[in-house]
Amino acid sequence: MKNIVVIAMGQETSYVCREQLQQLLGVRINITDYYVRGGTLPPKIHADFAIFLSPTAYRAVSSRLAADTPWLIARRSINYHEVGKLFTIPPNTDVLLVNDLPESATETIAALQALGIDHLNYYPYAPGMHKHPDIHVAITPGETRFVPASIESIIDIGTRLIDITSLTEILSHLGILEHYADFLSEEYIHDIISVIKKSQDYKVEAQHLKQKIQRLEITAQKKIQKNRYQASYTFADILGQSPELRHAIDIAKIFAETDSTVLIQAESGTGKELFAQSIHTASARRNGPFVAVNFAAITESLLESELFGYVEGSFTGASRHGSPGLFEQAHTGTIFLDEIGDAPLSFQVKLLRVLQEHEVRRIGSSATIPIDVRVIAATNRNLYQMVKEGKFRQDLYYRLKVLPLELPPLHQRAGDVLLLARHFYKKYAHNDSMTADDFLAPIAHKLLFYRWPGNIRELENTMEYLCAICAHRLPTVNDLPRELREYQEEQQHDVSDSPKEAVLSSIAAANRNHTPIGRRSLAQELNLPENQIRQLLTDLVQEGKVIQQRGRGGLHLTTGFASHYGL
């Protein structure tokens, strides 16, 4: 009977690989295992064949081999019965690969990556390596005792086994390859089939889960579809008291009573969709869908299919059942064509035909579908200038500009700045011990001086930012965003129209409520220096807009100017 020895650095590795060989070779071969760490090695090792399970084990023990003993440093493979555990770890997770030796840890990482298990970020670790990243998950091939105590989750994928190529070499050295070849092949194929079967079971289970998810998605989609095309806002949601804004609202309310096309022209961030939704909810179509389309967000190649729909097989990737376009989905309601100035010229002629004919034709179909849709378009561009430059079709421009509506930018609504800032403070602040007026007091004059190129959206972002960084204290000028802070540094000595507008709006509000208001109360409300308020009032009196009465009479808008503020 031939004798072979298995030599490893650690006891677990030597035991597992010995059992692997014993299962393959049975009782015909006598197998002895030795391990270096904590084991007892004989002064001289006599065997017909020696198998070292790592180069380190060879270097440590080779001198003890009897002369002329054939030997092999075995290649070892991952225990693929256990690697399925690794796919439960989210991609890009940092993991510690723990083994008994640094080189073994590195080899195991290379073996895992060679198998395609490369979705994790591996860091090698072995006894003696005291420094390692702050990682909470460890993977180890049977060496759990070496895992650092700080690790929260350990995944043991089992000791690496001697791979089939090394097993073939061992059998060949022993002269029994021919006898065991079929058995070795069958064992290998059996393992492969086992893995395939498990994989197939997973596929079946995945298919069932996929079908279940699809059913849930369809149900959810129906619910979403029902709510997706509903307008959320009304005119009551539009905040502001400035005469320019109130005038725009009054015009929009008149437009809501008609069914004609509206063209909203305004700077970005002024609330174009808010107005569009308000017009829809105040119109006879309020119970129909409100469908919003942003031309700046849809590529030219997708515009036609998105707006007009398509039939089955009309292009590569088309849904098997086709799809209705947004115009169809807006039937009996309103379609909001936002950023219409970004519509490509090649598409504008197709859009014009739909607006003229009140019907659409899906891509790939010859049939026309009648639609009953009210159109509201919006843009931050100068469409008239674009027409002159040949960038926008003149006929489409006049088709859209039936009821033109211009929204005032925020710098023309200075009296609304603090009103809106208070609203956004209440929306984003989580400090019940501080009022909006307390919070705004140190920076109110800066907010009033700024031109707000991003309009209401920029003001809201600014307030959300300030509420985050000054959650438990009053903000200072230095806390303001850089654009706002730098602009103020350049403009702080100007007497601009914005604070003047704020003064007029405050006086108008006081007159409307029959509340006395004077220079000192204005300075406190607007958080401006009293001498600056005095200069502003002097200018407004000279302009014939304000009357200063002595005593409790206070400040009043002139009769001719009061109507401008709805008084």
C-alpha positions as CSV (number, residue, x, y, z in Angstrom):
1,M,0.0,0.0,0.0
2,K,1.4,3.4,-1.0
3,N,1.8,6.1,1.5
4,I,1.4,9.8,0.8
5,V,1.6,12.8,3.1
6,V,-0.3,16.1,3.0
7,I,1.5,19.0,4.6
8,A,-0.1,22.4,5.3
9,M,0.6,25.4,7.5
10,G,-2.6,25.0,9.5
11,Q,-4.5,22.1,11.0
12,E,-7.9,22.9,9.3
13,T,-6.4,23.0,5.8
14,S,-4.4,19.7,6.3
15,Y,-7.5,17.9,7.6
16,V,-9.9,19.1,4.9
17,C,-7.6,18.2,2.0
18,R,-6.7,14.9,3.6
19,E,-10.4,14.1,3.7
20,Q,-10.8,15.2,0.1
21,L,-8.1,12.7,-1.0
22,Q,-9.4,10.0,1.3
23,Q,-12.8,10.3,-0.3
24,L,-11.3,10.0,-3.8
25,L,-8.7,7.2,-3.1
26,G,-10.5,5.2,-0.5
27,V,-8.5,2.6,1.5
28,R,-6.0,1.7,-1.2
29,I,-3.7,4.6,-0.3
30,N,-2.5,5.4,3.2
31,I,-2.8,9.2,3.8
32,T,-1.1,11.1,6.6
33,D,-1.4,14.8,7.2
34,Y,0.9,17.2,9.0
35,Y,0.6,20.9,9.8
36,V,3.3,23.3,10.8
37,R,1.5,25.7,13.2
38,G,0.9,23.9,16.5
39,G,1.6,20.5,15.0
40,T,4.3,17.9,15.7
41,L,6.5,17.2,12.7
42,P,8.8,14.1,12.7
43,P,12.5,14.8,12.1
44,K,12.3,12.9,8.9
45,I,9.2,12.3,6.7
46,H,9.2,9.1,4.7
47,A,6.5,8.7,2.0
48,D,5.9,7.6,-1.6
49,F,4.7,11.0,-2.4
50,A,4.4,14.4,-0.6
51,I,1.8,17.0,-1.2
52,F,2.4,20.6,0.0
53,L,-0.7,22.7,0.2
54,S,1.2,26.0,-0.1
55,P,4.7,27.3,-1.1
56,T,5.1,28.4,2.5
57,A,4.5,24.9,3.8
58,Y,7.1,23.6,1.2
59,R,9.7,26.1,2.4
60,A,9.0,25.1,6.1
61,V,9.1,21.3,5.7
62,S,10.9,20.3,2.5
63,S,14.2,19.8,4.4
64,R,12.6,17.0,6.4
65,L,11.6,15.0,3.4
66,A,13.6,11.8,2.9
67,A,15.9,11.9,-0.1
68,D,14.4,11.4,-3.5
69,T,10.8,11.7,-2.2
70,P,8.7,13.0,-5.1
71,W,6.6,16.0,-4.1
72,L,4.0,18.5,-5.5
73,I,2.9,21.9,-4.4
74,A,-0.9,21.6,-5.1
75,R,-3.0,24.2,-6.7
76,R,-6.2,24.8,-4.8
77,S,-9.6,26.0,-5.9
78,I,-12.5,27.8,-4.2
79,N,-15.1,25.6,-2.7
80,Y,-17.8,26.5,-5.2
81,H,-20.5,24.9,-3.2
82,E,-20.3,27.8,-0.8
83,V,-19.6,30.8,-3.0
84,G,-23.3,31.5,-3.6
85,K,-23.2,33.2,-0.2
86,L,-21.1,36.0,-1.7
87,F,-23.8,37.1,-4.1
88,T,-25.9,38.2,-1.2
89,I,-23.4,41.0,-0.5
90,P,-24.3,44.3,-2.2
91,P,-21.9,45.3,-5.1
92,N,-18.9,47.5,-4.2
93,T,-19.0,46.5,-0.6
94,D,-15.6,46.6,1.1
95,V,-14.7,43.1,2.6
96,L,-11.8,41.7,4.5
97,L,-10.5,38.4,3.0
98,V,-9.1,36.5,6.0
99,N,-6.7,33.5,5.6
100,D,-3.9,32.0,7.7
101,L,-1.2,33.5,5.5
102,P,-0.9,36.8,3.6
103,E,0.0,35.0,0.4
104,S,-3.0,32.6,0.9
105,A,-5.3,35.6,1.4
106,T,-4.0,37.1,-1.9
107,E,-4.3,33.8,-3.7
108,T,-7.9,33.4,-2.5
109,I,-8.8,36.9,-3.8
110,A,-7.3,36.1,-7.2
111,A,-9.2,32.9,-7.3
112,L,-12.5,34.6,-6.5
113,Q,-12.0,37.3,-9.1
114,A,-11.0,34.6,-11.7
115,L,-14.4,33.0,-11.0
116,G,-16.1,36.3,-11.9
117,I,-16.9,37.1,-8.2
118,D,-15.5,40.5,-8.7
119,H,-18.4,42.7,-7.5
120,L,-16.7,43.2,-4.1
121,N,-13.7,45.3,-3.0
122,Y,-11.4,42.7,-1.3
123,Y,-8.7,43.6,1.3
124,P,-6.3,40.7,2.3
125,Y,-5.8,40.0,6.0
126,A,-3.8,37.3,7.9
127,P,-2.3,36.9,11.4
128,G,0.4,39.5,12.0
129,M,-1.2,42.1,9.8
130,H,-2.4,44.6,12.4
131,K,-3.5,47.4,10.1
132,H,-6.6,47.0,8.0
133,P,-9.4,49.4,6.8
134,D,-12.5,50.0,8.9
135,I,-14.5,47.1,7.4
136,H,-17.5,45.4,8.9
137,V,-17.7,42.2,6.7
138,A,-15.2,39.4,6.5
139,I,-14.9,36.5,4.0
140,T,-12.8,33.5,5.0
141,P,-12.0,30.1,3.5
142,G,-12.4,28.1,6.8
143,E,-10.2,30.4,8.9
144,T,-12.7,32.1,11.1
145,R,-10.4,32.0,14.1
146,F,-8.2,34.6,12.4
147,V,-11.0,37.1,11.8
148,P,-10.5,40.4,13.8
149,A,-12.8,41.0,16.7
150,S,-14.1,44.2,15.2
151,I,-15.7,42.4,12.3
152,E,-19.5,42.4,12.5
153,S,-20.4,39.8,9.8
154,I,-18.4,36.7,8.9
155,I,-19.0,34.6,5.8
156,D,-17.2,31.3,5.7
157,I,-16.9,29.9,2.2
158,G,-15.0,26.7,3.4
159,T,-11.4,25.7,3.0
160,R,-10.0,25.8,-0.5
161,L,-9.7,22.2,-2.0
162,I,-7.0,20.7,-4.2
163,D,-8.1,21.4,-7.7
164,I,-8.7,18.8,-10.4
165,T,-5.4,19.5,-12.3
166,S,-3.4,18.8,-9.1
167,L,-5.5,15.7,-8.4
168,T,-4.6,14.4,-11.9
169,E,-0.9,15.0,-11.3
170,I,-1.1,13.2,-7.9
171,L,-2.8,10.2,-9.5
172,S,-0.3,10.2,-12.3
173,H,2.7,10.3,-9.9
174,L,1.2,7.3,-8.0
175,G,0.7,5.4,-11.2
176,I,-3.1,5.0,-10.7
177,L,-4.4,7.7,-12.9
178,E,-5.9,5.2,-15.4
179,H,-7.8,3.4,-12.6
180,Y,-9.2,6.6,-11.1
181,A,-9.6,8.8,-14.1
182,D,-13.2,7.9,-14.8
183,F,-14.1,8.2,-11.1
184,L,-12.4,11.6,-10.9
185,S,-14.1,12.8,-14.0
186,E,-17.5,11.6,-12.7
187,E,-17.0,13.3,-9.4
188,Y,-16.0,16.5,-11.1
189,I,-18.9,16.4,-13.5
190,H,-21.3,15.5,-10.6
191,D,-20.2,18.7,-8.8
192,I,-20.6,20.7,-12.0
193,I,-24.1,19.3,-12.5
194,S,-24.9,20.0,-8.9
195,V,-23.9,23.6,-9.4
196,I,-25.9,23.8,-12.6
197,K,-29.0,22.3,-11.0
198,K,-28.8,24.8,-8.1
199,S,-28.4,27.6,-10.7
200,Q,-31.4,26.3,-12.6
201,D,-33.4,26.2,-9.4
202,Y,-32.4,29.8,-8.8
203,K,-33.5,30.7,-12.3
204,V,-36.9,29.2,-11.8
205,E,-37.3,30.9,-8.5
206,A,-36.1,34.2,-10.1
207,Q,-38.6,33.8,-12.9
208,H,-41.4,33.3,-10.4
209,L,-40.3,36.4,-8.6
210,K,-40.0,38.3,-11.8
211,Q,-43.6,37.4,-12.7
212,K,-44.8,38.4,-9.3
213,I,-43.0,41.7,-9.5
214,Q,-44.4,42.4,-12.9
215,R,-47.9,41.8,-11.6
216,L,-47.2,44.2,-8.7
217,E,-45.7,46.8,-11.1
218,I,-48.8,46.6,-13.3
219,T,-51.1,47.2,-10.3
220,A,-48.9,50.0,-9.0
221,Q,-48.6,51.5,-12.5
222,K,-52.4,51.7,-12.8
223,K,-52.6,53.5,-9.5
224,I,-49.8,55.9,-10.4
225,Q,-51.3,56.5,-13.8
226,K,-54.6,57.4,-12.1
227,N,-52.8,60.1,-10.0
228,R,-50.0,61.0,-12.3
229,Y,-51.9,63.3,-14.6
230,Q,-53.7,65.3,-11.9
231,A,-53.0,68.9,-11.3
232,S,-52.0,69.6,-7.7
233,Y,-52.1,73.4,-7.5
234,T,-54.7,76.2,-7.6
235,F,-54.4,80.0,-7.7
236,A,-54.7,79.9,-3.9
237,D,-51.2,78.3,-3.8
238,I,-49.6,81.2,-5.6
239,L,-48.0,83.4,-2.8
240,G,-47.4,87.1,-3.2
241,Q,-49.1,90.5,-2.9
242,S,-47.2,92.6,-5.3
243,P,-49.3,94.4,-7.9
244,E,-47.4,92.8,-10.8
245,L,-48.1,89.3,-9.5
246,R,-51.8,90.0,-8.7
247,H,-52.2,91.4,-12.2
248,A,-50.8,88.2,-13.7
249,I,-53.1,86.1,-11.5
250,D,-56.1,88.2,-12.6
251,I,-55.3,87.7,-16.3
252,A,-54.7,84.0,-15.7
253,K,-58.1,83.6,-14.1
254,I,-59.7,85.2,-17.1
255,F,-57.8,82.8,-19.4
256,A,-59.0,79.8,-17.3
257,E,-62.6,80.6,-18.3
258,T,-61.7,80.0,-22.0
259,D,-60.5,77.0,-23.9
260,S,-57.9,78.8,-26.0
261,T,-54.2,78.1,-26.1
262,V,-52.1,80.0,-23.5
263,L,-48.4,80.9,-23.9
264,I,-46.7,81.7,-20.6
265,Q,-43.4,83.6,-21.0
266,A,-41.3,84.1,-18.0
267,E,-37.8,83.6,-16.5
268,S,-36.8,80.2,-15.1
269,G,-38.0,79.7,-11.5
270,T,-41.0,82.0,-11.6
271,G,-43.6,79.3,-11.3
272,K,-44.7,78.7,-14.9
273,E,-46.1,75.2,-14.2
274,L,-47.8,76.5,-11.0
275,F,-49.7,78.9,-13.2
276,A,-50.4,76.3,-15.8
277,Q,-51.9,73.9,-13.2
278,S,-53.9,76.7,-11.6
279,I,-55.4,77.6,-15.0
280,H,-56.3,74.0,-15.5
281,T,-57.9,73.5,-12.1
282,A,-59.9,76.7,-12.5
283,S,-61.1,75.7,-16.0
284,A,-64.0,73.5,-17.2
285,R,-61.4,70.8,-17.8
286,R,-60.5,70.5,-14.1
287,N,-61.7,66.9,-13.9
288,G,-59.7,65.8,-16.9
289,P,-55.9,65.0,-16.9
290,F,-53.1,67.5,-16.7
291,V,-50.1,66.2,-18.6
292,A,-46.8,68.0,-18.4
293,V,-44.1,67.7,-21.1
294,N,-40.7,69.2,-20.7
295,F,-39.0,69.6,-24.2
296,A,-35.6,70.3,-22.6
297,A,-35.7,66.9,-20.9
298,I,-36.6,64.7,-23.9
299,T,-34.1,63.9,-26.7
300,E,-35.2,64.7,-30.2
301,S,-35.2,61.0,-31.2
302,L,-37.8,60.2,-28.5
303,L,-40.1,63.3,-28.9
304,E,-42.4,61.9,-31.5
305,S,-43.0,58.6,-29.8
306,E,-43.4,60.3,-26.4
307,L,-46.0,62.8,-27.6
308,F,-47.8,60.9,-30.4
309,G,-47.3,57.3,-29.3
310,Y,-46.4,54.3,-31.4
311,V,-47.7,50.9,-32.5
312,E,-46.2,47.4,-32.1
313,G,-43.0,46.8,-34.1
314,S,-42.7,50.4,-35.3
315,F,-39.0,50.6,-34.2
316,T,-36.4,48.6,-32.3
317,G,-37.2,48.4,-28.7
318,A,-40.9,49.3,-29.2
319,S,-43.2,47.7,-26.6
320,R,-45.0,44.6,-27.8
321,H,-48.4,46.3,-27.2
322,G,-47.5,49.7,-28.5
323,S,-48.0,52.8,-26.4
324,P,-50.3,55.9,-26.5
325,G,-48.6,59.3,-26.6
326,L,-49.0,62.1,-24.1
327,F,-51.4,63.9,-26.3
328,E,-53.8,60.9,-26.2
329,Q,-53.3,60.6,-22.4
330,A,-54.3,64.3,-22.1
331,H,-57.6,63.7,-23.9
332,T,-60.4,65.9,-22.4
333,G,-57.8,67.7,-20.2
334,T,-54.8,70.0,-20.6
335,I,-51.3,69.3,-22.0
336,F,-48.6,71.6,-20.7
337,L,-45.7,72.1,-23.2
338,D,-43.0,73.4,-21.0
339,E,-39.7,74.8,-22.5
340,I,-41.4,74.9,-25.9
341,G,-38.5,77.1,-27.1
342,D,-36.3,73.9,-27.0
343,A,-38.5,72.0,-29.4
344,P,-36.3,71.1,-32.5
345,L,-37.3,72.8,-35.8
346,S,-37.9,69.4,-37.4
347,F,-40.4,68.5,-34.8
348,Q,-42.2,71.9,-34.7
349,V,-44.0,71.3,-38.0
350,K,-45.4,68.0,-36.7
351,L,-46.5,69.7,-33.5
352,L,-48.2,72.5,-35.6
353,R,-50.2,69.9,-37.5
354,V,-51.5,68.3,-34.3
355,L,-52.5,71.7,-32.9
356,Q,-54.3,72.6,-36.2
357,E,-56.0,69.2,-36.9
358,H,-56.7,68.2,-33.3
359,E,-55.6,64.6,-34.1
360,V,-52.5,62.5,-33.8
361,R,-51.1,59.6,-35.7
362,R,-48.9,57.0,-33.8
363,I,-45.5,56.1,-35.2
364,G,-45.9,53.1,-37.5
365,S,-49.7,53.7,-38.0
366,S,-51.7,55.2,-40.8
367,A,-54.8,55.8,-38.6
368,T,-55.5,59.1,-37.1
369,I,-56.8,59.5,-33.5
370,P,-58.9,62.6,-32.7
371,I,-58.0,64.4,-29.5
372,D,-59.7,67.0,-27.3
373,V,-56.9,68.8,-25.6
374,R,-56.4,72.3,-24.2
375,V,-52.8,73.5,-24.8
376,I,-50.7,75.6,-22.4
377,A,-47.2,76.3,-23.5
378,A,-44.4,78.0,-21.6
379,T,-40.8,79.2,-22.2
380,N,-38.1,81.2,-20.7
381,R,-36.8,82.2,-24.2
382,N,-37.7,85.1,-26.4
383,L,-39.7,83.3,-29.0
384,Y,-40.3,86.4,-31.1
385,Q,-36.5,86.9,-31.4
386,M,-36.1,83.2,-32.2
387,V,-38.6,83.6,-35.0
388,K,-36.6,86.5,-36.5
389,E,-33.5,84.4,-36.2
390,G,-35.1,81.4,-37.9
391,K,-34.9,79.2,-34.9
392,F,-38.6,79.0,-34.2
393,R,-41.5,78.6,-36.8
394,Q,-43.5,81.8,-37.1
395,D,-46.8,79.9,-37.8
396,L,-46.3,77.8,-34.6
397,Y,-45.4,80.9,-32.6
398,Y,-48.7,82.6,-33.5
399,R,-50.6,79.3,-33.1
400,L,-49.4,79.2,-29.5
401,K,-49.6,82.9,-28.7
402,V,-53.4,83.2,-28.6
403,L,-53.5,84.1,-24.9
404,P,-50.1,85.5,-23.9
405,L,-49.3,85.6,-20.2
406,E,-46.1,87.2,-18.8
407,L,-45.0,86.4,-15.2
408,P,-43.0,89.0,-13.3
409,P,-39.5,88.0,-12.2
410,L,-38.9,88.1,-8.5
411,H,-36.7,91.3,-8.6
412,Q,-39.9,93.1,-9.8
413,R,-41.8,91.7,-6.8
414,A,-39.5,92.9,-4.0
415,G,-42.4,93.2,-1.6
416,D,-43.0,89.4,-1.9
417,V,-39.4,88.4,-1.2
418,L,-39.8,88.3,2.6
419,L,-43.3,86.8,2.4
420,L,-41.9,83.9,0.3
421,A,-38.8,83.6,2.6
422,R,-41.1,83.2,5.6
423,H,-43.1,80.5,3.8
424,F,-39.9,78.6,2.9
425,Y,-38.6,79.0,6.4
426,K,-41.7,77.3,7.8
427,K,-41.4,74.6,5.2
428,Y,-37.7,73.7,5.9
429,A,-37.0,74.8,9.5
430,H,-37.1,72.4,12.4
431,N,-36.7,74.9,15.2
432,D,-39.9,75.7,17.1
433,S,-38.2,78.2,19.3
434,M,-37.5,80.7,16.6
435,T,-40.0,82.6,14.4
436,A,-39.5,83.2,10.7
437,D,-39.2,87.0,11.4
438,D,-36.5,86.3,14.0
439,F,-34.6,84.1,11.6
440,L,-34.8,86.5,8.7
441,A,-34.0,89.7,10.6
442,P,-30.2,89.6,10.3
443,I,-30.3,89.0,6.5
444,A,-33.6,90.5,5.4
445,H,-31.9,93.6,3.9
446,K,-29.6,91.4,1.9
447,L,-32.4,89.4,0.5
448,L,-34.2,92.5,-0.5
449,F,-31.2,94.0,-2.4
450,Y,-30.4,90.8,-4.4
451,R,-31.7,90.5,-8.0
452,W,-32.6,86.8,-7.8
453,P,-31.7,85.6,-11.3
454,G,-33.0,82.2,-10.4
455,N,-36.2,83.7,-9.1
456,I,-38.4,81.8,-6.6
457,R,-36.6,78.6,-7.1
458,E,-33.3,80.3,-6.1
459,L,-34.9,81.9,-3.1
460,E,-36.4,78.5,-2.0
461,N,-32.9,76.8,-2.4
462,T,-31.3,79.6,-0.4
463,M,-33.8,79.2,2.5
464,E,-33.4,75.5,2.5
465,Y,-29.7,75.9,2.6
466,L,-29.8,78.5,5.5
467,C,-32.3,76.3,7.5
468,A,-29.8,73.4,7.2
469,I,-26.6,75.2,8.2
470,C,-28.2,77.5,10.8
471,A,-30.6,75.0,12.3
472,H,-30.1,76.2,15.9
473,R,-28.9,79.7,15.5
474,L,-29.6,83.0,13.6
475,P,-27.9,83.3,10.2
476,T,-25.4,86.0,9.4
477,V,-24.4,87.6,6.2
478,N,-21.4,85.3,6.0
479,D,-23.8,82.3,5.9
480,L,-25.4,83.4,2.7
481,P,-24.5,81.6,-0.6
482,R,-21.5,83.0,-2.4
483,E,-23.5,84.5,-5.3
484,L,-25.8,86.3,-3.0
485,R,-23.0,87.5,-0.7
486,E,-20.8,88.7,-3.4
487,Y,-23.6,90.5,-5.2
488,Q,-24.5,92.3,-2.0
489,E,-20.9,93.4,-1.5
490,E,-21.0,95.1,-4.9
491,Q,-24.5,96.6,-4.6
492,Q,-24.9,97.4,-0.9
493,H,-24.5,101.1,-1.3
494,D,-27.1,101.5,-4.1
495,V,-30.6,102.7,-3.5
496,S,-32.3,100.3,-5.9
497,D,-35.9,99.8,-6.9
498,S,-36.1,96.6,-4.9
499,P,-36.1,98.1,-1.4
500,K,-38.3,101.0,-2.7
501,E,-40.8,98.3,-3.9
502,A,-40.6,96.6,-0.5
503,V,-41.5,99.9,1.2
504,L,-44.5,100.5,-1.1
505,S,-45.7,97.0,-0.6
506,S,-45.5,97.3,3.2
507,I,-47.3,100.6,3.2
508,A,-50.0,99.2,0.9
509,A,-50.5,96.2,3.2
510,A,-50.8,98.5,6.2
511,N,-53.3,100.8,4.4
512,R,-55.3,97.8,3.3
513,N,-55.6,96.6,7.0
514,H,-56.1,100.1,8.3
515,T,-52.9,99.7,10.4
516,P,-50.7,102.8,11.1
517,I,-47.2,102.6,9.7
518,G,-44.3,105.0,10.0
519,R,-40.6,105.3,9.3
520,R,-39.5,103.4,12.4
521,S,-41.9,100.5,11.9
522,L,-40.9,100.2,8.3
523,A,-37.2,100.0,9.3
524,Q,-38.0,97.2,11.8
525,E,-40.2,95.3,9.4
526,L,-37.7,95.5,6.5
527,N,-34.6,95.4,8.7
528,L,-33.2,98.4,6.9
529,P,-31.3,101.3,8.5
530,E,-33.7,104.1,9.4
531,N,-31.7,106.7,7.5
532,Q,-32.1,104.6,4.4
533,I,-35.9,104.4,5.0
534,R,-35.9,108.2,5.3
535,Q,-34.2,108.6,2.0
536,L,-36.5,106.1,0.3
537,L,-39.6,107.9,1.6
538,T,-38.2,111.2,0.5
539,D,-37.8,109.8,-3.1
540,L,-41.3,108.3,-3.0
541,V,-42.9,111.5,-1.8
542,Q,-41.2,113.4,-4.6
543,E,-42.4,110.8,-7.1
544,G,-46.0,111.4,-5.9
545,K,-46.5,107.8,-4.7
546,V,-46.5,108.3,-0.9
547,I,-48.1,110.9,1.5
548,Q,-46.4,111.5,4.9
549,Q,-48.8,112.6,7.5
550,R,-47.8,113.9,10.9
551,G,-48.6,112.2,14.2
552,R,-50.7,109.0,14.1
553,G,-51.6,109.6,10.4
554,G,-48.5,107.8,9.3
555,L,-47.7,106.9,5.7
556,H,-50.3,106.4,2.9
557,L,-50.2,105.7,-0.8
558,T,-51.4,108.6,-2.9
559,T,-54.9,108.4,-4.3
560,G,-53.6,108.1,-7.8
561,F,-51.1,105.4,-7.0
562,A,-53.2,103.3,-4.5
563,S,-55.2,101.7,-7.3
564,H,-51.9,100.2,-8.6
565,Y,-51.9,98.1,-5.4
566,G,-55.6,97.2,-5.6
567,L,-56.7,99.8,-2.9
